[in-house]
Amino acid sequence: MASRLRGDVIKLYKNLLYLGREYPKGADYFRDRLKKAFMKNRDVKDPEKIRELIARGEFVIKELEALYYLRKYRAMKQRYYEEDSTK
């Protein structure tokens, strides 16, 4: 059970690290903050608390994906639609 949770935590860290490459403030900024967050909770041993932290991390992944999709949408909109100066 503990090895499965450990694998889930490592997978979460790798996913977040991958998503952080395109973070608006830079990959180095994101990587430092990510490492601090994981190091802060490294002593947690309770499996239920670990599951809660993993769920929070998955929520952060969804938020990052939404941020990136929004940025992509805005860039596409800016390319293909002219701004209406009469509004």
PyMOL Python script that loads the backbone (N, CA, C, O; Angstrom):
from pymol import cmd

cmd.read_pdbstr("""\
ATOM      1  N   MET A   1       0.824  -1.189   0.000  1.00  0.00           N
ATOM      2  CA  MET A   1       0.000   0.000   0.000  1.00  0.00           C
ATOM      3  C   MET A   1       0.867   1.251   0.000  1.00  0.00           C
ATOM      4  O   MET A   1       0.617   2.190  -0.756  1.00  0.00           O
ATOM      5  N   ALA A   2       1.885   1.260   0.849  1.00  0.00           N
ATOM      6  CA  ALA A   2       2.745   2.446   0.939  1.00  0.00           C
ATOM      7  C   ALA A   2       3.532   2.639  -0.353  1.00  0.00           C
ATOM      8  O   ALA A   2       3.774   3.771  -0.769  1.00  0.00           O
ATOM      9  N   SER A   3       3.929   1.546  -0.983  1.00  0.00           N
ATOM     10  CA  SER A   3       4.690   1.669  -2.234  1.00  0.00           C
ATOM     11  C   SER A   3       3.796   2.209  -3.358  1.00  0.00           C
ATOM     12  O   SER A   3       4.271   2.917  -4.246  1.00  0.00           O
ATOM     13  N   ARG A   4       2.505   1.873  -3.314  1.00  0.00           N
ATOM     14  CA  ARG A   4       1.581   2.399  -4.318  1.00  0.00           C
ATOM     15  C   ARG A   4       1.410   3.901  -4.144  1.00  0.00           C
ATOM     16  O   ARG A   4       1.401   4.649  -5.122  1.00  0.00           O
ATOM     17  N   LEU A   5       1.276   4.340  -2.891  1.00  0.00           N
ATOM     18  CA  LEU A   5       1.157   5.771  -2.620  1.00  0.00           C
ATOM     19  C   LEU A   5       2.435   6.495  -3.025  1.00  0.00           C
ATOM     20  O   LEU A   5       2.390   7.595  -3.577  1.00  0.00           O
ATOM     21  N   ARG A   6       3.563   5.874  -2.748  1.00  0.00           N
ATOM     22  CA  ARG A   6       4.839   6.469  -3.138  1.00  0.00           C
ATOM     23  C   ARG A   6       4.901   6.633  -4.649  1.00  0.00           C
ATOM     24  O   ARG A   6       5.346   7.667  -5.148  1.00  0.00           O
ATOM     25  N   GLY A   7       4.460   5.627  -5.369  1.00  0.00           N
ATOM     26  CA  GLY A   7       4.431   5.705  -6.835  1.00  0.00           C
ATOM     27  C   GLY A   7       3.500   6.796  -7.327  1.00  0.00           C
ATOM     28  O   GLY A   7       3.805   7.500  -8.289  1.00  0.00           O
ATOM     29  N   ASP A   8       2.360   6.932  -6.660  1.00  0.00           N
ATOM     30  CA  ASP A   8       1.407   7.987  -7.028  1.00  0.00           C
ATOM     31  C   ASP A   8       1.999   9.374  -6.793  1.00  0.00           C
ATOM     32  O   ASP A   8       1.804  10.283  -7.599  1.00  0.00           O
ATOM     33  N   VAL A   9       2.722   9.530  -5.685  1.00  0.00           N
ATOM     34  CA  VAL A   9       3.342  10.821  -5.376  1.00  0.00           C
ATOM     35  C   VAL A   9       4.414  11.157  -6.413  1.00  0.00           C
ATOM     36  O   VAL A   9       4.502  12.294  -6.879  1.00  0.00           O
ATOM     37  N   ILE A  10       5.219  10.173  -6.767  1.00  0.00           N
ATOM     38  CA  ILE A  10       6.271  10.395  -7.764  1.00  0.00           C
ATOM     39  C   ILE A  10       5.657  10.737  -9.117  1.00  0.00           C
ATOM     40  O   ILE A  10       6.139  11.631  -9.813  1.00  0.00           O
ATOM     41  N   LYS A  11       4.600  10.029  -9.486  1.00  0.00           N
ATOM     42  CA  LYS A  11       3.908  10.307 -10.745  1.00  0.00           C
ATOM     43  C   LYS A  11       3.326  11.719 -10.757  1.00  0.00           C
ATOM     44  O   LYS A  11       3.413  12.426 -11.761  1.00  0.00           O
ATOM     45  N   LEU A  12       2.734  12.123  -9.633  1.00  0.00           N
ATOM     46  CA  LEU A  12       2.188  13.473  -9.505  1.00  0.00           C
ATOM     47  C   LEU A  12       3.286  14.515  -9.654  1.00  0.00           C
ATOM     48  O   LEU A  12       3.108  15.512 -10.354  1.00  0.00           O
ATOM     49  N   TYR A  13       4.413  14.291  -9.005  1.00  0.00           N
ATOM     50  CA  TYR A  13       5.533  15.225  -9.081  1.00  0.00           C
ATOM     51  C   TYR A  13       6.029  15.357 -10.515  1.00  0.00           C
ATOM     52  O   TYR A  13       6.283  16.464 -10.990  1.00  0.00           O
ATOM     53  N   LYS A  14       6.166  14.237 -11.198  1.00  0.00           N
ATOM     54  CA  LYS A  14       6.638  14.268 -12.586  1.00  0.00           C
ATOM     55  C   LYS A  14       5.645  14.972 -13.503  1.00  0.00           C
ATOM     56  O   LYS A  14       6.045  15.725 -14.391  1.00  0.00           O
ATOM     57  N   ASN A  15       4.356  14.730 -13.294  1.00  0.00           N
ATOM     58  CA  ASN A  15       3.334  15.397 -14.104  1.00  0.00           C
ATOM     59  C   ASN A  15       3.364  16.909 -13.887  1.00  0.00           C
ATOM     60  O   ASN A  15       3.297  17.684 -14.841  1.00  0.00           O
ATOM     61  N   LEU A  16       3.465  17.314 -12.631  1.00  0.00           N
ATOM     62  CA  LEU A  16       3.525  18.738 -12.332  1.00  0.00           C
ATOM     63  C   LEU A  16       4.797  19.365 -12.893  1.00  0.00           C
ATOM     64  O   LEU A  16       4.767  20.480 -13.415  1.00  0.00           O
ATOM     65  N   LEU A  17       5.891  18.661 -12.788  1.00  0.00           N
ATOM     66  CA  LEU A  17       7.157  19.162 -13.327  1.00  0.00           C
ATOM     67  C   LEU A  17       7.064  19.344 -14.839  1.00  0.00           C
ATOM     68  O   LEU A  17       7.577  20.318 -15.389  1.00  0.00           O
ATOM     69  N   TYR A  18       6.408  18.402 -15.499  1.00  0.00           N
ATOM     70  CA  TYR A  18       6.221  18.494 -16.941  1.00  0.00           C
ATOM     71  C   TYR A  18       5.337  19.687 -17.306  1.00  0.00           C
ATOM     72  O   TYR A  18       5.648  20.438 -18.230  1.00  0.00           O
ATOM     73  N   LEU A  19       4.240  19.853 -16.577  1.00  0.00           N
ATOM     74  CA  LEU A  19       3.334  20.967 -16.857  1.00  0.00           C
ATOM     75  C   LEU A  19       3.969  22.317 -16.528  1.00  0.00           C
ATOM     76  O   LEU A  19       3.615  23.331 -17.129  1.00  0.00           O
ATOM     77  N   GLY A  20       4.882  22.334 -15.602  1.00  0.00           N
ATOM     78  CA  GLY A  20       5.519  23.574 -15.193  1.00  0.00           C
ATOM     79  C   GLY A  20       6.465  24.166 -16.216  1.00  0.00           C
ATOM     80  O   GLY A  20       6.906  25.305 -16.061  1.00  0.00           O
ATOM     81  N   ARG A  21       6.785  23.418 -17.258  1.00  0.00           N
ATOM     82  CA  ARG A  21       7.702  23.930 -18.278  1.00  0.00           C
ATOM     83  C   ARG A  21       7.159  25.176 -18.964  1.00  0.00           C
ATOM     84  O   ARG A  21       7.934  26.023 -19.407  1.00  0.00           O
ATOM     85  N   GLU A  22       5.846  25.298 -19.058  1.00  0.00           N
ATOM     86  CA  GLU A  22       5.235  26.425 -19.761  1.00  0.00           C
ATOM     87  C   GLU A  22       4.604  27.429 -18.799  1.00  0.00           C
ATOM     88  O   GLU A  22       3.781  28.245 -19.213  1.00  0.00           O
ATOM     89  N   TYR A  23       4.974  27.380 -17.540  1.00  0.00           N
ATOM     90  CA  TYR A  23       4.387  28.283 -16.549  1.00  0.00           C
ATOM     91  C   TYR A  23       4.739  29.728 -16.899  1.00  0.00           C
ATOM     92  O   TYR A  23       5.876  30.008 -17.278  1.00  0.00           O
ATOM     93  N   PRO A  24       3.780  30.652 -16.778  1.00  0.00           N
ATOM     94  CA  PRO A  24       4.022  32.048 -17.184  1.00  0.00           C
ATOM     95  C   PRO A  24       5.213  32.726 -16.499  1.00  0.00           C
ATOM     96  O   PRO A  24       5.891  33.543 -17.121  1.00  0.00           O
ATOM     97  N   LYS A  25       5.471  32.407 -15.251  1.00  0.00           N
ATOM     98  CA  LYS A  25       6.601  33.039 -14.552  1.00  0.00           C
ATOM     99  C   LYS A  25       7.916  32.310 -14.788  1.00  0.00           C
ATOM    100  O   LYS A  25       8.956  32.727 -14.277  1.00  0.00           O
ATOM    101  N   GLY A  26       7.881  31.240 -15.546  1.00  0.00           N
ATOM    102  CA  GLY A  26       9.098  30.518 -15.882  1.00  0.00           C
ATOM    103  C   GLY A  26       9.165  29.155 -15.226  1.00  0.00           C
ATOM    104  O   GLY A  26       8.596  28.925 -14.159  1.00  0.00           O
ATOM    105  N   ALA A  27       9.873  28.258 -15.888  1.00  0.00           N
ATOM    106  CA  ALA A  27       9.996  26.884 -15.403  1.00  0.00           C
ATOM    107  C   ALA A  27      10.804  26.818 -14.108  1.00  0.00           C
ATOM    108  O   ALA A  27      10.493  26.019 -13.224  1.00  0.00           O
ATOM    109  N   ASP A  28      11.837  27.649 -13.991  1.00  0.00           N
ATOM    110  CA  ASP A  28      12.658  27.622 -12.779  1.00  0.00           C
ATOM    111  C   ASP A  28      11.851  28.050 -11.558  1.00  0.00           C
ATOM    112  O   ASP A  28      11.957  27.443 -10.492  1.00  0.00           O
ATOM    113  N   TYR A  29      11.049  29.091 -11.715  1.00  0.00           N
ATOM    114  CA  TYR A  29      10.182  29.557 -10.629  1.00  0.00           C
ATOM    115  C   TYR A  29       9.222  28.442 -10.209  1.00  0.00           C
ATOM    116  O   TYR A  29       9.059  28.170  -9.019  1.00  0.00           O
ATOM    117  N   PHE A  30       8.597  27.808 -11.183  1.00  0.00           N
ATOM    118  CA  PHE A  30       7.636  26.741 -10.892  1.00  0.00           C
ATOM    119  C   PHE A  30       8.325  25.561 -10.216  1.00  0.00           C
ATOM    120  O   PHE A  30       7.807  25.014  -9.242  1.00  0.00           O
ATOM    121  N   ARG A  31       9.485  25.170 -10.725  1.00  0.00           N
ATOM    122  CA  ARG A  31      10.201  24.025 -10.172  1.00  0.00           C
ATOM    123  C   ARG A  31      10.590  24.274  -8.717  1.00  0.00           C
ATOM    124  O   ARG A  31      10.479  23.378  -7.880  1.00  0.00           O
ATOM    125  N   ASP A  32      11.048  25.492  -8.416  1.00  0.00           N
ATOM    126  CA  ASP A  32      11.410  25.810  -7.031  1.00  0.00           C
ATOM    127  C   ASP A  32      10.202  25.737  -6.106  1.00  0.00           C
ATOM    128  O   ASP A  32      10.281  25.173  -5.014  1.00  0.00           O
ATOM    129  N   ARG A  33       9.092  26.305  -6.543  1.00  0.00           N
ATOM    130  CA  ARG A  33       7.875  26.275  -5.721  1.00  0.00           C
ATOM    131  C   ARG A  33       7.367  24.841  -5.554  1.00  0.00           C
ATOM    132  O   ARG A  33       6.913  24.461  -4.474  1.00  0.00           O
ATOM    133  N   LEU A  34       7.444  24.055  -6.615  1.00  0.00           N
ATOM    134  CA  LEU A  34       7.002  22.660  -6.554  1.00  0.00           C
ATOM    135  C   LEU A  34       7.850  21.881  -5.557  1.00  0.00           C
ATOM    136  O   LEU A  34       7.321  21.130  -4.737  1.00  0.00           O
ATOM    137  N   LYS A  35       9.135  22.056  -5.626  1.00  0.00           N
ATOM    138  CA  LYS A  35      10.029  21.337  -4.716  1.00  0.00           C
ATOM    139  C   LYS A  35       9.759  21.728  -3.268  1.00  0.00           C
ATOM    140  O   LYS A  35       9.735  20.868  -2.388  1.00  0.00           O
ATOM    141  N   LYS A  36       9.555  23.027  -3.014  1.00  0.00           N
ATOM    142  CA  LYS A  36       9.250  23.475  -1.653  1.00  0.00           C
ATOM    143  C   LYS A  36       7.959  22.831  -1.138  1.00  0.00           C
ATOM    144  O   LYS A  36       7.889  22.395   0.011  1.00  0.00           O
ATOM    145  N   ALA A  37       6.945  22.778  -1.998  1.00  0.00           N
ATOM    146  CA  ALA A  37       5.661  22.197  -1.590  1.00  0.00           C
ATOM    147  C   ALA A  37       5.806  20.719  -1.247  1.00  0.00           C
ATOM    148  O   ALA A  37       5.235  20.253  -0.261  1.00  0.00           O
ATOM    149  N   PHE A  38       6.561  19.983  -2.049  1.00  0.00           N
ATOM    150  CA  PHE A  38       6.730  18.558  -1.794  1.00  0.00           C
ATOM    151  C   PHE A  38       7.624  18.321  -0.576  1.00  0.00           C
ATOM    152  O   PHE A  38       7.381  17.399   0.203  1.00  0.00           O
ATOM    153  N   MET A  39       8.649  19.146  -0.411  1.00  0.00           N
ATOM    154  CA  MET A  39       9.541  18.985   0.736  1.00  0.00           C
ATOM    155  C   MET A  39       8.821  19.337   2.045  1.00  0.00           C
ATOM    156  O   MET A  39       9.105  18.747   3.088  1.00  0.00           O
ATOM    157  N   LYS A  40       7.909  20.279   1.990  1.00  0.00           N
ATOM    158  CA  LYS A  40       7.149  20.669   3.176  1.00  0.00           C
ATOM    159  C   LYS A  40       6.329  19.494   3.713  1.00  0.00           C
ATOM    160  O   LYS A  40       6.134  19.364   4.922  1.00  0.00           O
ATOM    161  N   ASN A  41       5.858  18.651   2.813  1.00  0.00           N
ATOM    162  CA  ASN A  41       4.988  17.535   3.207  1.00  0.00           C
ATOM    163  C   ASN A  41       5.698  16.180   3.161  1.00  0.00           C
ATOM    164  O   ASN A  41       5.041  15.139   3.138  1.00  0.00           O
ATOM    165  N   ARG A  42       7.008  16.187   3.149  1.00  0.00           N
ATOM    166  CA  ARG A  42       7.724  14.912   3.008  1.00  0.00           C
ATOM    167  C   ARG A  42       7.618  14.015   4.234  1.00  0.00           C
ATOM    168  O   ARG A  42       7.802  12.803   4.128  1.00  0.00           O
ATOM    169  N   ASP A  43       7.324  14.594   5.399  1.00  0.00           N
ATOM    170  CA  ASP A  43       7.263  13.801   6.622  1.00  0.00           C
ATOM    171  C   ASP A  43       5.873  13.240   6.914  1.00  0.00           C
ATOM    172  O   ASP A  43       5.669  12.603   7.948  1.00  0.00           O
ATOM    173  N   VAL A  44       4.928  13.468   6.026  1.00  0.00           N
ATOM    174  CA  VAL A  44       3.568  12.970   6.230  1.00  0.00           C
ATOM    175  C   VAL A  44       3.574  11.451   6.037  1.00  0.00           C
ATOM    176  O   VAL A  44       4.026  10.947   5.009  1.00  0.00           O
ATOM    177  N   LYS A  45       3.072  10.741   7.027  1.00  0.00           N
ATOM    178  CA  LYS A  45       3.058   9.267   6.989  1.00  0.00           C
ATOM    179  C   LYS A  45       1.647   8.693   6.903  1.00  0.00           C
ATOM    180  O   LYS A  45       1.468   7.545   6.497  1.00  0.00           O
ATOM    181  N   ASP A  46       0.653   9.477   7.281  1.00  0.00           N
ATOM    182  CA  ASP A  46      -0.723   9.004   7.298  1.00  0.00           C
ATOM    183  C   ASP A  46      -1.227   8.809   5.867  1.00  0.00           C
ATOM    184  O   ASP A  46      -1.265   9.771   5.101  1.00  0.00           O
ATOM    185  N   PRO A  47      -1.618   7.578   5.485  1.00  0.00           N
ATOM    186  CA  PRO A  47      -2.076   7.317   4.117  1.00  0.00           C
ATOM    187  C   PRO A  47      -3.258   8.183   3.683  1.00  0.00           C
ATOM    188  O   PRO A  47      -3.340   8.590   2.524  1.00  0.00           O
ATOM    189  N   GLU A  48      -4.171   8.464   4.612  1.00  0.00           N
ATOM    190  CA  GLU A  48      -5.332   9.290   4.260  1.00  0.00           C
ATOM    191  C   GLU A  48      -4.899  10.729   3.946  1.00  0.00           C
ATOM    192  O   GLU A  48      -5.396  11.342   3.001  1.00  0.00           O
ATOM    193  N   LYS A  49      -3.991  11.245   4.727  1.00  0.00           N
ATOM    194  CA  LYS A  49      -3.479  12.603   4.484  1.00  0.00           C
ATOM    195  C   LYS A  49      -2.712  12.654   3.163  1.00  0.00           C
ATOM    196  O   LYS A  49      -2.799  13.640   2.431  1.00  0.00           O
ATOM    197  N   ILE A  50      -1.972  11.609   2.861  1.00  0.00           N
ATOM    198  CA  ILE A  50      -1.240  11.541   1.588  1.00  0.00           C
ATOM    199  C   ILE A  50      -2.226  11.552   0.424  1.00  0.00           C
ATOM    200  O   ILE A  50      -1.998  12.229  -0.578  1.00  0.00           O
ATOM    201  N   ARG A  51      -3.319  10.805   0.554  1.00  0.00           N
ATOM    202  CA  ARG A  51      -4.345  10.799  -0.501  1.00  0.00           C
ATOM    203  C   ARG A  51      -4.944  12.185  -0.692  1.00  0.00           C
ATOM    204  O   ARG A  51      -5.194  12.607  -1.821  1.00  0.00           O
ATOM    205  N   GLU A  52      -5.176  12.899   0.420  1.00  0.00           N
ATOM    206  CA  GLU A  52      -5.707  14.264   0.325  1.00  0.00           C
ATOM    207  C   GLU A  52      -4.727  15.179  -0.402  1.00  0.00           C
ATOM    208  O   GLU A  52      -5.131  15.994  -1.231  1.00  0.00           O
ATOM    209  N   LEU A  53      -3.445  15.045  -0.093  1.00  0.00           N
ATOM    210  CA  LEU A  53      -2.431  15.869  -0.743  1.00  0.00           C
ATOM    211  C   LEU A  53      -2.313  15.531  -2.232  1.00  0.00           C
ATOM    212  O   LEU A  53      -2.098  16.420  -3.057  1.00  0.00           O
ATOM    213  N   ILE A  54      -2.451  14.260  -2.572  1.00  0.00           N
ATOM    214  CA  ILE A  54      -2.433  13.849  -3.979  1.00  0.00           C
ATOM    215  C   ILE A  54      -3.640  14.443  -4.697  1.00  0.00           C
ATOM    216  O   ILE A  54      -3.520  14.922  -5.825  1.00  0.00           O
ATOM    217  N   ALA A  55      -4.804  14.414  -4.047  1.00  0.00           N
ATOM    218  CA  ALA A  55      -6.008  15.001  -4.651  1.00  0.00           C
ATOM    219  C   ALA A  55      -5.812  16.500  -4.880  1.00  0.00           C
ATOM    220  O   ALA A  55      -6.228  17.024  -5.913  1.00  0.00           O
ATOM    221  N   ARG A  56      -5.188  17.190  -3.939  1.00  0.00           N
ATOM    222  CA  ARG A  56      -4.914  18.614  -4.105  1.00  0.00           C
ATOM    223  C   ARG A  56      -3.960  18.834  -5.287  1.00  0.00           C
ATOM    224  O   ARG A  56      -4.129  19.772  -6.065  1.00  0.00           O
ATOM    225  N   GLY A  57      -2.969  17.969  -5.408  1.00  0.00           N
ATOM    226  CA  GLY A  57      -2.041  18.061  -6.532  1.00  0.00           C
ATOM    227  C   GLY A  57      -2.735  17.831  -7.866  1.00  0.00           C
ATOM    228  O   GLY A  57      -2.420  18.500  -8.850  1.00  0.00           O
ATOM    229  N   GLU A  58      -3.667  16.904  -7.910  1.00  0.00           N
ATOM    230  CA  GLU A  58      -4.416  16.668  -9.151  1.00  0.00           C
ATOM    231  C   GLU A  58      -5.305  17.859  -9.490  1.00  0.00           C
ATOM    232  O   GLU A  58      -5.521  18.165 -10.663  1.00  0.00           O
ATOM    233  N   PHE A  59      -5.818  18.527  -8.463  1.00  0.00           N
ATOM    234  CA  PHE A  59      -6.592  19.748  -8.688  1.00  0.00           C
ATOM    235  C   PHE A  59      -5.699  20.832  -9.293  1.00  0.00           C
ATOM    236  O   PHE A  59      -6.117  21.554 -10.198  1.00  0.00           O
ATOM    237  N   VAL A  60      -4.485  20.939  -8.796  1.00  0.00           N
ATOM    238  CA  VAL A  60      -3.531  21.921  -9.334  1.00  0.00           C
ATOM    239  C   VAL A  60      -3.230  21.605 -10.800  1.00  0.00           C
ATOM    240  O   VAL A  60      -3.100  22.518 -11.615  1.00  0.00           O
ATOM    241  N   ILE A  61      -3.120  20.337 -11.136  1.00  0.00           N
ATOM    242  CA  ILE A  61      -2.895  19.947 -12.535  1.00  0.00           C
ATOM    243  C   ILE A  61      -4.047  20.428 -13.405  1.00  0.00           C
ATOM    244  O   ILE A  61      -3.826  20.972 -14.487  1.00  0.00           O
ATOM    245  N   LYS A  62      -5.271  20.230 -12.939  1.00  0.00           N
ATOM    246  CA  LYS A  62      -6.435  20.690 -13.715  1.00  0.00           C
ATOM    247  C   LYS A  62      -6.429  22.205 -13.877  1.00  0.00           C
ATOM    248  O   LYS A  62      -6.757  22.719 -14.946  1.00  0.00           O
ATOM    249  N   GLU A  63      -6.060  22.917 -12.822  1.00  0.00           N
ATOM    250  CA  GLU A  63      -5.990  24.377 -12.893  1.00  0.00           C
ATOM    251  C   GLU A  63      -4.914  24.834 -13.880  1.00  0.00           C
ATOM    252  O   GLU A  63      -5.129  25.777 -14.642  1.00  0.00           O
ATOM    253  N   LEU A  64      -3.770  24.173 -13.866  1.00  0.00           N
ATOM    254  CA  LEU A  64      -2.709  24.523 -14.812  1.00  0.00           C
ATOM    255  C   LEU A  64      -3.141  24.264 -16.248  1.00  0.00           C
ATOM    256  O   LEU A  64      -2.883  25.073 -17.139  1.00  0.00           O
ATOM    257  N   GLU A  65      -3.797  23.134 -16.466  1.00  0.00           N
ATOM    258  CA  GLU A  65      -4.281  22.829 -17.808  1.00  0.00           C
ATOM    259  C   GLU A  65      -5.289  23.879 -18.265  1.00  0.00           C
ATOM    260  O   GLU A  65      -5.259  24.301 -19.421  1.00  0.00           O
ATOM    261  N   ALA A  66      -6.175  24.301 -17.377  1.00  0.00           N
ATOM    262  CA  ALA A  66      -7.142  25.338 -17.726  1.00  0.00           C
ATOM    263  C   ALA A  66      -6.432  26.648 -18.048  1.00  0.00           C
ATOM    264  O   ALA A  66      -6.819  27.348 -18.984  1.00  0.00           O
ATOM    265  N   LEU A  67      -5.406  26.983 -17.289  1.00  0.00           N
ATOM    266  CA  LEU A  67      -4.616  28.193 -17.546  1.00  0.00           C
ATOM    267  C   LEU A  67      -3.979  28.140 -18.932  1.00  0.00           C
ATOM    268  O   LEU A  67      -4.000  29.123 -19.672  1.00  0.00           O
ATOM    269  N   TYR A  68      -3.421  26.998 -19.273  1.00  0.00           N
ATOM    270  CA  TYR A  68      -2.755  26.861 -20.569  1.00  0.00           C
ATOM    271  C   TYR A  68      -3.754  26.896 -21.722  1.00  0.00           C
ATOM    272  O   TYR A  68      -3.482  27.495 -22.762  1.00  0.00           O
ATOM    273  N   TYR A  69      -4.916  26.252 -21.540  1.00  0.00           N
ATOM    274  CA  TYR A  69      -5.937  26.293 -22.590  1.00  0.00           C
ATOM    275  C   TYR A  69      -6.449  27.715 -22.798  1.00  0.00           C
ATOM    276  O   TYR A  69      -6.684  28.137 -23.930  1.00  0.00           O
ATOM    277  N   LEU A  70      -6.618  28.448 -21.702  1.00  0.00           N
ATOM    278  CA  LEU A  70      -7.065  29.827 -21.803  1.00  0.00           C
ATOM    279  C   LEU A  70      -6.034  30.686 -22.529  1.00  0.00           C
ATOM    280  O   LEU A  70      -6.389  31.518 -23.364  1.00  0.00           O
ATOM    281  N   ARG A  71      -4.779  30.484 -22.213  1.00  0.00           N
ATOM    282  CA  ARG A  71      -3.715  31.235 -22.884  1.00  0.00           C
ATOM    283  C   ARG A  71      -3.688  30.909 -24.378  1.00  0.00           C
ATOM    284  O   ARG A  71      -3.514  31.794 -25.215  1.00  0.00           O
ATOM    285  N   LYS A  72      -3.859  29.637 -24.694  1.00  0.00           N
ATOM    286  CA  LYS A  72      -3.886  29.221 -26.095  1.00  0.00           C
ATOM    287  C   LYS A  72      -5.088  29.826 -26.816  1.00  0.00           C
ATOM    288  O   LYS A  72      -4.963  30.289 -27.950  1.00  0.00           O
ATOM    289  N   TYR A  73      -6.244  29.824 -26.168  1.00  0.00           N
ATOM    290  CA  TYR A  73      -7.459  30.403 -26.748  1.00  0.00           C
ATOM    291  C   TYR A  73      -7.270  31.892 -27.006  1.00  0.00           C
ATOM    292  O   TYR A  73      -7.626  32.392 -28.073  1.00  0.00           O
ATOM    293  N   ARG A  74      -6.715  32.593 -26.038  1.00  0.00           N
ATOM    294  CA  ARG A  74      -6.506  34.034 -26.209  1.00  0.00           C
ATOM    295  C   ARG A  74      -5.536  34.332 -27.343  1.00  0.00           C
ATOM    296  O   ARG A  74      -5.738  35.283 -28.099  1.00  0.00           O
ATOM    297  N   ALA A  75      -4.490  33.532 -27.467  1.00  0.00           N
ATOM    298  CA  ALA A  75      -3.531  33.735 -28.553  1.00  0.00           C
ATOM    299  C   ALA A  75      -4.189  33.491 -29.907  1.00  0.00           C
ATOM    300  O   ALA A  75      -3.972  34.248 -30.853  1.00  0.00           O
ATOM    301  N   MET A  76      -4.988  32.437 -29.999  1.00  0.00           N
ATOM    302  CA  MET A  76      -5.679  32.147 -31.263  1.00  0.00           C
ATOM    303  C   MET A  76      -6.685  33.235 -31.592  1.00  0.00           C
ATOM    304  O   MET A  76      -6.798  33.651 -32.745  1.00  0.00           O
ATOM    305  N   LYS A  77      -7.406  33.691 -30.600  1.00  0.00           N
ATOM    306  CA  LYS A  77      -8.392  34.746 -30.816  1.00  0.00           C
ATOM    307  C   LYS A  77      -7.710  36.027 -31.293  1.00  0.00           C
ATOM    308  O   LYS A  77      -8.212  36.715 -32.182  1.00  0.00           O
ATOM    309  N   GLN A  78      -6.589  36.329 -30.706  1.00  0.00           N
ATOM    310  CA  GLN A  78      -5.853  37.529 -31.080  1.00  0.00           C
ATOM    311  C   GLN A  78      -5.346  37.424 -32.524  1.00  0.00           C
ATOM    312  O   GLN A  78      -5.307  38.421 -33.244  1.00  0.00           O
ATOM    313  N   ARG A  79      -4.963  36.229 -32.939  1.00  0.00           N
ATOM    314  CA  ARG A  79      -4.458  36.045 -34.307  1.00  0.00           C
ATOM    315  C   ARG A  79      -5.547  36.138 -35.358  1.00  0.00           C
ATOM    316  O   ARG A  79      -5.335  36.706 -36.430  1.00  0.00           O
ATOM    317  N   TYR A  80      -6.714  35.581 -35.055  1.00  0.00           N
ATOM    318  CA  TYR A  80      -7.719  35.410 -36.085  1.00  0.00           C
ATOM    319  C   TYR A  80      -8.852  36.440 -36.067  1.00  0.00           C
ATOM    320  O   TYR A  80      -9.602  36.543 -37.038  1.00  0.00           O
ATOM    321  N   TYR A  81      -8.984  37.187 -34.998  1.00  0.00           N
ATOM    322  CA  TYR A  81     -10.062  38.157 -34.928  1.00  0.00           C
ATOM    323  C   TYR A  81      -9.486  39.540 -34.691  1.00  0.00           C
ATOM    324  O   TYR A  81      -8.610  39.741 -33.850  1.00  0.00           O
ATOM    325  N   GLU A  82      -9.996  40.469 -35.446  1.00  0.00           N
ATOM    326  CA  GLU A  82      -9.565  41.842 -35.237  1.00  0.00           C
ATOM    327  C   GLU A  82     -10.304  42.431 -34.064  1.00  0.00           C
ATOM    328  O   GLU A  82     -11.458  42.090 -33.806  1.00  0.00           O
ATOM    329  N   GLU A  83      -9.634  43.319 -33.355  1.00  0.00           N
ATOM    330  CA  GLU A  83     -10.304  44.000 -32.237  1.00  0.00           C
ATOM    331  C   GLU A  83     -11.249  45.029 -32.801  1.00  0.00           C
ATOM    332  O   GLU A  83     -10.895  45.783 -33.708  1.00  0.00           O
ATOM    333  N   ASP A  84     -12.427  45.062 -32.275  1.00  0.00           N
ATOM    334  CA  ASP A  84     -13.425  46.038 -32.718  1.00  0.00           C
ATOM    335  C   ASP A  84     -13.244  47.298 -31.872  1.00  0.00           C
ATOM    336  O   ASP A  84     -13.540  47.293 -30.677  1.00  0.00           O
ATOM    337  N   SER A  85     -12.760  48.366 -32.486  1.00  0.00           N
ATOM    338  CA  SER A  85     -12.464  49.583 -31.737  1.00  0.00           C
ATOM    339  C   SER A  85     -13.706  50.413 -31.458  1.00  0.00           C
ATOM    340  O   SER A  85     -13.618  51.408 -30.738  1.00  0.00           O
ATOM    341  N   THR A  86     -14.856  50.041 -31.998  1.00  0.00           N
ATOM    342  CA  THR A  86     -16.077  50.803 -31.769  1.00  0.00           C
ATOM    343  C   THR A  86     -16.754  50.428 -30.470  1.00  0.00           C
ATOM    344  O   THR A  86     -17.674  51.129 -30.047  1.00  0.00           O
ATOM    345  N   LYS A  87     -16.350  49.374 -29.831  1.00  0.00           N
ATOM    346  CA  LYS A  87     -17.003  48.935 -28.584  1.00  0.00           C
ATOM    347  C   LYS A  87     -16.437  49.642 -27.398  1.00  0.00           C
ATOM    348  O   LYS A  87     -16.867  49.397 -26.271  1.00  0.00           O
TER     349      LYS A  87
END
""", "prot")
cmd.dss("prot")
cmd.show_as("cartoon", "prot")
cmd.util.cbc("prot")
cmd.orient("prot")
